[in-house]
Amino acid sequence: MTQDRQKIINCNIHDYIEIACMYSFEIELSLNDGTNTIGRAVTTIIQTDSETQTNTGKAEYLVLQSEKERKNVLLSSIKKMRAITVNPHFDIITF
């Protein structure tokens, strides 16, 4: 299992991810590899070995919908989440 896939997200940070999904916020994610991605938060999913064709167990992903594509972002790969949608819940969350 890779280190990123083993990392457990703090519960209070997970709450912000759920809020972003519940209200379909547009967000910008800064990832640990230095890349950024923007999209509308859709839901979270857990994929197992049989779905990912790997031997690493389960991993949780945030599903983002952009204008061009839908992508799954590994939660443990997120460094920072910034709300583009103005809201009363959060602006920037650092993981």
C-alpha positions, 0 to 999 in steps of 0.5 A: 500500500502506498503512503498516500493511500494509507493516510486517513483524512481527519474527520473535521476536514472530511466534513468540509468535503461533504459540505462541498459535495452537498451544496455542489460547490465549485472548488480548486484543489491543490494536490501534493504533487504540485498540480491544481484541479478545478471542478464542482464537488459531486460526491465521495466514493470508496474504491476497492482492489477489484475496482482499481485493479491494484493490490492496495486495499480501499481508497477514498476519492472526491468526484469532481465534475469539470466542463470537460470531464468527471475525475476521481481525486484521491482524498489523501493526495489533496493538500488544500481545498479552496471554495470558488463558490462563495459560501458561509462554511469555508474559504480555504481548508488545509489538509 
